[in-house]
Amino acid sequence: MTVGSPVLRRALFAFVPALALFALLLVQWHESERVSGHRVGFGLEEEAGAIVVVDVVEGQPAERAGLRVGDRLLAIDGRTVATERDYDESAERFERGRQVVFSADRAGARLELPVTVGVPIPVAELVLNALVVLSYLALGLLALLQWREDLRARLLYGFALAVAFEFALPSYALGSSLLGVSTNLAYYLLSALQMGLEIHLALLIPERPRWLAARRWVVPSIYSVVGVLGVLPASALLAERLGGRELPWSLEGTESLLLDWGLPVWALIVVSLLGYRFLVFPEKRGRLQAGAVLLGVLPWTAVVIWLSGQLLLHGTRPDIPASLWALVGLAYPLAVLVAVFRFSLLDLEWVMHRSILYGTLTTLLILVFYGALGAGGALFAGALEQGRHSVWVISGATLLLGLLFNPMRQRLEQWIDRRLFPERVAVRQRMIELSSELPAHGKLPRMGEHLAAELCRTFDVESATIWLAAPPVGQLVNLASTLPANEDGERTLLLAPDEPGLRLLARSGRPQPVESLSRAGAVLHQRLVESRAELAVPMLSQKKLLGVLLLGPKRGRGRFSAEELELLTLLAQHSGTVFENARLFDSATYEGLTGLYRREAILEILDREWSRSVRYDRPLSIAVADLDRFKSVNDRYGHLGGDVVLQRVAAELKAQLRDPDFIGRFGGEEFLIVLPETTLDGARNFAEKVRQRVESLSIVLDGGRSLSLTLSIGVASRAEVGGGARGRSRALIAAADEALYAAKNRGRNRVESAPPTA
């Protein structure tokens, strides 16, 4: 398994953030324990060059020492304290249980208040915080299951981890410490990241709106704005702590911009987007998805709007207990889980159900494995000479169980699929059967038509189109489509295999939304629009693009599920191989210009029919037809005009055949027709009918010019040629050729029969 493999990448995206979050939770616990030993249980604010007590926690050291709200803090142990930073520097020297003297001013009177330092560790708050972190981590890992298939899953993964990391940051840190600075920096940047990701995600629930696809500048603009909101206070904090050159903006002003104004605007945008989709989205399931996520956002939004209202009315933001933020934060992952499992958001329900079942199954098998190993080892150890051979017995049992483990697990997984997911198993089986049915339809166009029709029926889509790579350079041509010809544009238009969108599709190896491919090139965009496609599925062989399955929108305007995408990938892989094999067979069997058998193929058919005719003594005739004065057509209309004539005449000849008859291009403008179960008279009648049909043709060339031409035909029969050896089939051709030359010499546009031979 390479570093670039999807499985390893997904494991890294799961393991690394989880490890980092657990490490941060340990730091949070340690820091909370440390800081609690430096705290006395009150809140401070800077006012007019002094520190004022704005909150006193009942029952904690500050309240027991007599500090009251409104007291102005003057000094600690004789050291003057005028700013919050002064207080933090003094508090860093506190020790739990040690008594320090707070000098305070209360209504003009100076008080000396001894305070015993140290408050209880907020265990309940830390546990609730950890629960929030784990909930968002679980939500991110859940979204990781659909990482490749759905942009919304990637956004949810990023947003969930950003929230988890925010809640995992140390809740308390003394401001002058490196940890405190790092915590604040991370908080600013994580807040900005959450803004961008959640607004982007809200735009895509339940699906991307058309106006967003047409305005590509919207999403980059969102990230640019919120990025500035996060970078401004972060840079101001760094400048302040490092003591470097002053910036044009202050920490206080940019922090207020982010928290006092950015948070409520963010909340209102998300609620507005989700609320609008909940009210107007045409599909019920989509409305419920938006509604469920909206319910998860509302508690947090209500708290943010209330805080903003208090700021506007009273000029200050009340302190909100950390436990309340944690409870509010829990609403979102719960709501998203409801949207996933009740209303199929991200289509994770089936993936989760199957993953849980398979995981449980594997766990049980491992338990059975070790249980059997232990029991067997104990049994044999006691039975064989007081355990002398127990090591060998246990080794043998381990080897046996190891060999049986995977087959047993696979059998049980198949049983689970059949019992619990029968509809999905049936669809999967239908896809396999469809791949095996295709060769029975003969030539490529009929195979493509059958596949396109079955795609529409099985996946309930409005249309299906199949593009196939044509040799020698792999240009894509339209093989089949369920769309009417006038709705599918120029079906002969070629697409170069090096189109950026096609390269992207081939590299991904997975179904891709047409919208993402359309942005890669104008030509591909035009073709995709003509095909009215919504999803493109690559047909690959050894990373080479063999073709593309294009599926239109679902009739119910629903989304393609994860399992449907998996089935389409499987079907495309099998179908691509079938089409490639059929194309190789066609290129060796059929002539490219006319679609008739090649010379070698028609001669092989004649040999086979000759042998059958001899074995069962059944009639066999052939006809050799040649276009009259065809050279003048090439001279006058060029070789492209000649090609059109050959194609039109070949189609007319083929249309006159019975089911058992065969026709091939014998060379140049000559055609060989094999007529099993046909006497010489029957062959002559058939040839005369064909001659008349060709004579009546009016062939229209490019530019509107038309022409007519005639056909000379020579026929011969095995009965007249005689002989039983296989080589005599060539004598039959020679006889028909001789009759053809006779027709040419007698004025052309006629049918002549070969005379009997002795």
N, C-alpha and C positions, 0 to 999 in steps of 0.2 A: 504494500500500500504506500503510495507516494505522498509527499506533503501536499501536492496539489489535488489529491483525490477528494471528491465531495464528502465522502464519509469521514475522512480525517479532518477536513476543514470544519465540518459540523461538530465533530467531537471537540475540537479546539475551541470553537465558539461557545460550546457548552461548559467545558471544564475550566478554561482560564477565567472567565468572569465569575463562575461559582467559587473557585478557589480565592479569587481576589475579594469577593464579598464576605466570605467566611473570615478571611484575615482582617478585613476592616471591622467586622463585628467584634472580633477579639480586641482590636485596638479601641473600639468604642467602649467596650466594657471596662477595659483597663483604664482608659482616660476618665471615664465617668467615676470610677472608684477613686482615682487619684484626685480629680477636681473636687469631688465631694468632701475630701479631707481639707480643702482650702476654702470651702464656702460656709457662709453663716446664715443664709436664708433670707435675703432681701434683694430688691431690684433697685438699680441706680440709673439716673439720667443726668447728663450735663446740662446745667441751666445757668446762664449768665456768669460763666467763669467759675462755677462751683458744681459739686456733685450733690444731687438731691435724692433722698430716699423716696421712691415712688411706689414701693410694694414691700410688705413685710409678711413672711409666711408664718402662720400661726403655729406655735409650738416649737419653732426652731430657734437657734442660738440668738439671732438678732432680736427676735420678739421677747425672748426670756431676759435679754440684757436691758431691755427698755427702749430700744430704737423704735421710732414712730414714723409713719408716712409724713413727709414734709421736712424732716430733719435734714440739715445741711452738714455733710461730712467735711470735717476740717483736717483731721490728721489721724494716723494709725501708729500707735506706739511712738508718738512724737514726730513722725515723719509727715510733712504736709502732703495732702492729697487734693489736687485741684481738677484733675481730669480722670476719665475712666482708665486711661493708660497708666496713670499714676497708681490707681487702685489695683490694677492687674499686677503691676510690678511688686506692690506690697503683698498682694495675696499669694504670689508665687513663693513667698517665704513662710507662709502659714504652715502649721503642722496640726493634724487632727488632735484634739484634746488640749492644745496649748491655749492659754488665755492671752488675748491681745486687748489693748485699750483703744477704743474708738472715741475720738474727740469730735463732738457734734454741736451744732448751733441750733437751738430750738427757741424761736421767738426772742432772739437776742441774748439768750442765756447759754453759756458754754457748759456742756455736759461731758463728763469723762465716764464712759460706759465700758466696763470689762466684758468681753465677749469670748466665750469658749468656742473655738473653731471646730467645724466638722458637722456635716448633715448626713442623714442616712443615704445609702446608695439607692437610687431610684430603680429598684429591681423590676417592678411592674412596668415602668415606662420602657426599660431596656428590652424586656421580653416582648412587649407589644411592638416595639420598633423592629425587633428581629423577625416577628411574625409578618410584618409588612414587607421587609426585605425578602424573606423567603417566598411570600406570595407573588411579588413582582418577578423574582427570579424564576419561579415556576411558570409564570405567564410568558416570560421571555423564552424559556426552553420549549414551551408548548408551541409558540410561534416559529421556533427554529425548525420544527417538523415540516413546515411549508416554506422554508427559506427560499428555495430556488423557484418555486411555482408562483408565488404571490408577493408583489411589492408590499402589500399591506402587512404581510407577515414580517417582512424585514423591518418595516417601520415600527410595528408593535414590539418586535424584539429590541430594537434600539431604545424606544421610549421606556419600556418596562425596565431595562437594565439601568437607564439613566435615573429613573425614580428609585430603583433599589440602591444604587450607589449613593444617592442623596440621603436616603434614610440610614445608610450604613456609616455615614460620616460621623465623627465624634460629635455628640450633642453639646458637650461643654468643653471649651478650651480657653485657657488664659490667653488674652489677646496678644501678648508680646512673644509667645512661643512660636517656633517654626511650624508646629502642628496647627496652631490656630490660624496662621496666615494661609497655610496650605488648604485647610478646611474651608475658609472663606472663598479662596480662589476657585476651588472645586465647586462650591455651591453656586457661585455666579455662572460659571460655564455650564454646569449641569442644568441649571434653570433655563438658560437660553436654549440649550440643546433640546430640552423637553418641549419648550414652546414650539420650535420648528417642527419636530417630529409629530407632536400631537395634532397640530393644525394640518400638516400634510396628511396624516392618517384620517382625520375627520373629513378631509376633502374626498377621500377614496371609499368611504363607507356610505352605502353598501357597495358602490362601484364608482369608477372614475367618471365624472360628468363630462359631457361633450364639450362644454365651454372651456374646461381646463385643458383638454387635449388640443384645442385650437389656440390656447394662450400659454405657450411654453414658458414664458417669462415669469409667470405667477409664482411657481414653486421656488425657483432660485431667488426671487425677490424676498420671499418669506424668510428663507434661511439667511439672506444677507442682513435683513433688518434685525432679526433676533440675535444673529452673531454679533452685531454692533452693540446691542443691549448687554450682552454678556461680557464682551471684551472691554468696554469702557470702565466699569467698576473694577474689573480684574487688573487692568493696567494702572488705574489710579491707586489701588491698594499696593501694588508692587512698587510704584514710584514713592509712595508714602513710607513704606517699610524699608526700602533700600536707601532712602534719603538722597535720591538723585535729583535731576532737574524736575521742576514742577510742570505738570501737564496743564493744558488749557481747561480741563474739566476736573472737578473735585470728586473725591470718593463719596461724599455725602449726597451730592447731586445726582451722580450716575446710579448709585444704589437706590435712591428714591425713584429714579426713572424706571429702573428694572422692577423693583418690588411694589412701589406704590401705584405705578401706572401700567407697567408691562403685564403684571399678573392679572389685573381685572380685564384688560383688553384681550389678553390671551383667552381667559375663561369665557368671555362673551363671544369671541369668534368661534370657539369650539362648540359652544352651546347653540349658537345660531346655525352653524353648518349642519350639525346633527339634527337639530329641531326642524330645519327646513326639509331635509331628506326624509325625516319621519313623517312629515305632513304631506309631502307631494310625490314621493317616489311611487311609481305606478305598481310595482310588485309588492304584495303583502309581506313576503318574507324579508325583502329589503327594508321595508318600513320598520319591521320589528327588530331587525339587526341594528338600525340606527337608533331606535327607541331604547333598546337595552343598553347600548353604550352611553346614550344620553343620561339614563338614570344613574349610571356609575359616575358621571362627571358632575351631576347636579350638587351633591353634598359639598364637594370641594369648591365648586363655583359659588355656592351660597355663602360659605365662610369668607372667601376672598372678596365678594361684593360687599358683605357686611363690614369687613375691615376697611375697605375703601370708603364706604359711607361714613364710618366713624372718623376716618382721617379728614374727609371733606367737612364734616359737621363740627368736629371738635379739635382738629389740627393734630391729633395723635392717633397712632395705631395701638389698640389694646394688645397686650400680650396674650397669645393663645397657648394653652398648655400643649406640650409636645404630644401627650396622649390623644388629644382631640385631633391633631393633624394626622396621627397614625390611624385613628378610627375612620377619619374621612378618606384617607388614602386607600384603605382596604376596600372601599366601595367599588373602585374601578376594576381591579382584577376579578372581583366577584361578578360584576356586570358583564365583563368581556367573556367570562366562562359561560354565563347564561347565553350570551349571543352565539358562542361557538357551539355549545351542545344542544341548545334549544332551537336556535334559528340558523344553524349551519354557517356562521361567519367563519371565513377562511377555510371552510370545508375540512376541519380537523377532526370531526366527530368519528368518522370511520377509521381514520389513521390512529386516533387515540384508543378506540375500542379494541382494534386488532393488536396494537402495540401492548396494551395492558394485558390482554389475554395471552399473547405470546410470551410476554415477560413473566407472567404468573406461571405459565406452563414450564418455561425454562427453569425457574426457581424450584418448582416442584420436582422436576427431573433431577436437578442437582442434589436436592435433599434425598430423593430416592437413591441416587447414585451413591452418596456417601453412607446412607443408611444401609444399603445392601453391602457396600464394601466393609463397613464395620461389622455387620452381622455375620457376613461370610467369613471374614477374617477370624472373628472370635470362634465361630463354629469349627472351622478347619484347624485352627490352632490347638483347640482342645482335643480334636480327634486324631491328629497325626503326631504321635510320639512327643507329646507335651510341648508342642509348638516348634519343634526343630525346623519344620518346613513352612512355617507360617509366612515368612517373608516371600517365599516363592509363590505361595497360594494367593497372598494379597496382591502381588505383582501381576499374576495371571488374571485375577478378578478385575484389577484396574484396567488392564489391557482390553479385556473382553467388554467391560462396560463402556470404555472409551470408544471402542469400535461400534457399539450398538447405540451410543447416545444420539448422534446426528440423525441416523435413519429413524429412530423412535420419535425424535422431536419433529422431523419433517412429516411423518405419518400423522401425528397428532395435530399439527398445524393444518394439514389438508382436511382432516376430519372436522376441525373447528370451522374452517371456511365453508365446507359443505353443509354443516348443520346450522350455523349462525348467520352466514352470509350467502344463502342459496342464489339470490337474484344476481349478486355480483359474480358468483362463480359461473352462472349461466351466461352472463354477458361475456365474461372472459373466454368461456368455451366457444361462444359464438364467434368471437374474434379469431380464435385459432382455426375454427372451421372455415371462416370466410377466407383466410389466407390459403387454405388447402383447396378451396373451391375455384379460385381464380384460374389456375391452368386449364380447367375443364372448359373454359369459355373461349379457348383458342387464341385468337390474335389479340394483340395489345389493346386496341380500341374497345373491343367487347369486354375485356377484362376490366378496363378502366371504368366503363359505364356501369358494370355490375358493382364494382367497389364503391363508386360514388353514390349509387342508389342505396346500397346497404348502409353506408355511413349516415345518410339522411334518416333512414328508418331506425337504426340502432341508437343513434345519439340525439334524435329528435331535433335536427338542425334544418334550417330553411334551405340550405344549398350546400353542395360539395363540389369541389373542383380538384382535378389531379394534374399536376405538372410532372413531366418526366424528362430526364436528361437524355438528349439525343447525341449520338456519336457524330464526329470524332472528338469534339472539344467539350461536350457536356452541356450545350446550351439547353435551357429549359423550354419545352413546348407544351402546349395544352393538350393533354391526352384525352380527357373526358370531363364533362361537367353536367350537373343537373339543371343549370341555368339555360334558358332559351338562347339560341345563338345570337340574337340581336341584343341580348343583355350582357353578353360576355365579351363584347368587343372583338378585336382581331385575334382569333384563336391560333393563328399561325405565327404571331409575333414571338420572336425569340428573346430569351433573357440570358445574358452572359453569366456563366457560373461565378465570375469574380465580382458580381454585384455586392456591395458592402453588406446589404441586408441578408443576402443568401449566405455570405461567409459567416455572419453572426449566427444565423440559424444553424449552419453546419457545426460551428464550434460549440454551440450550446448542447446539441444533441437532444434537445427537449422541445416540446410544443412551446411556441412563443406567440404572444398577442400580436396581431397584424399591425397594431398601432406602433409598437416598438420597432418593427421592421420597416415600416413606411418612412420613418424619419431618416433612414440610411441612404435613400436615393430616390430621385424623382421618377425614373423609369419603373422601378419596382413598385413605388407608391401607386402609379397609374394602373399597373396590372392588378394590384391587390384591390384597388377600388372597383375595377371592372369585374373582378371575381366576387365582389360583395362578401369577402371573407372576414372573419373575426379571429380565427385561430389558424396558425400555420404549423404543420407537423413535418419535420424532416424525415425523409427516407434515406438512410445511410448504410454504407457498407465499407468497413474499415476507414471510417471518417470521411469517406467520399460521398458527396451528395448525389444520390440517384434520382431524387424527385422530391416533391412536396405535396402533402395533403392539405388542402385549404377547406376549412369548414366555416360556414356562415353562422349567423347568430342562432341561438336556440329559439324554438317557436314560442316558448314561454318566457323569453328574455332572461332566462336564468344563466348562471355561470357554469362553466365546465368544472366538475368536481375533480379532486386530486386523483381519485381512482380512474375517472374517465381519461384524464391526461396520461396516467400510467398505461391504460389499455391502448390508447391511441399511439403511444410510443412503441408499445409491443407490436401493434398491428402494422405500423409504418415500417418497422424493422423487417418483419416477415414479408410484407407486401413488396418492399423494395427489392428483396432478394428474388421474389417470384417474378417481378417485372424485369429485373436485370437478366434472369435466366431466359425469360420469354423473348426479350429483345435480342439476346445473343443467338437464340434459336432462329428468330426471324431473320437476323442479318445473314445467317448461314443458309436459310431455306428460301426466303422470299427476296425478290428483287426490289430495291429501294424505290425506284421511280414509279413503277406500276403497281406494286403490291402483289404481283404474280410470282409463282414459283421460279426460282433461278433455273438455269439450264441444267446444272448437275442434279438438282432436286427433281425436276420433271422427268429427266431420263431415268432416275432411280425409280420413280413411280411407274414409268412405262415398263421397266424390267419386272417390277413386282406384279403388275397387271398381266403382262405377257405370261409369266409363270403360272399365275392363277388360271388364266384362260386355257393354257395347255393342259394343266392338271385336271380341270373339270370340263374341258372341251366346251367352253363358253365363248360367244362371239366377242371380239375386241376390234375396235377401229380407232384410227387417229386422223387428225386433220392438221395440216401445216398451212397457216395463213400468212400472207405477206401484203403489206400496204403498197398500193400501186403508186409509183412515181413519188415516193416519200422524200427522195433526195431534193426534189424541187421545193418541197415544203421547207426543208432546212435552209436551202439557198435563199428562199424568198423571205421567210419569217424568222430565220435564225434558229439556233439550237434550242433556245427557250421555248419558242413557238412549237418546234418539233416535239419537245417534251410534253407540252400540253396536249398535242394530238395523240401521242402514245398513251398518255394517262386516260384520255377520254375514250379511245378505242378499246383499251384494255378493260376499262370498267364496263363497257357495252358487251364485250365478249364474255366477261365473267358473269354478267347478268343473265345470259342465255343458257348457262350450264344447269344440268340437273345435279342433284346431290352427289351421285357417284362419279361425276365427271371431274376432270382436272385440266388446268391450263397453266402454261408457263411461257416465259419469254425465252425464245429459242436463240435469239441473237438479233441485234439491230432492230428492224421493224418486223421481224418474224415471230410468230406465236405457234406453239405446239399444244394441241388439244388432244387429251386422251379420253376416249369414249368407251368405257367398259360396257359389256352387255349390249353392244350396238353392232348391227350388221352394216355392210357397205351401203346398202340403200338407206338405212337409217342415218348413217353418217353423212351421206350426200344431202339428204333432206335437212338435217341440222345445219350443214355448211351453207346451204342455200338461204336458209332463214337468217343466219348470221350475216351473210353477204348483203342481203337486202337491208338489214338493220343498220349496218355501217354505211351503206350508200345513202340512206335517208338522214344520216346525222348532219347537223349543222354545228360545227365546233367554233365557239366564240373565243378569240384570242384577246390578249391585253390590248387595250385601246379600242375595243368594240369591233374589230375586224373578225369576219367569220369565213370559214372555208368548208368545203366538202371534199371527200375523197372516197376511193373505192378499195376493194379488197379482192385479191385472188387467192383461191384455196385449192389445195390438193388433198384428197382423202384416199386412204388405203385401209384394207382390212386383213386380219390374220388369215382368214379363210382363203383369201386370194393369194396372199404371199406364201402361205404354207410353212412347214417346218416346225420343229418342236424345241430346238436348242435356244438357250437364252440369247445368244448372239443374234438370233433371227429378229429380235426386236429392232436392231439397227437396220435390218433389211426392210422392215416395215416403214421406218423413217425414210429410207432411200426411195421406196416406192411412192410415198406421199410427196416427197420432194420432186420426183420425176413428174407426178401429176400436176404439181404446182407450176413447174416450168412449162408444162403443156398449156396450162391456163394462161400464163403470161404470153406465150407465143401465139395464142389464139385470140388476142385482143384485150386481155386483162378483165377484171371485174366479172369473173366467172368461176365456176366450180368444175374441177375435173377429177375423175376417179382413176386410180392406178389399175392397169390391166392385170388379169390373173397371170401368175407365173407358174411354170411347170414344176 
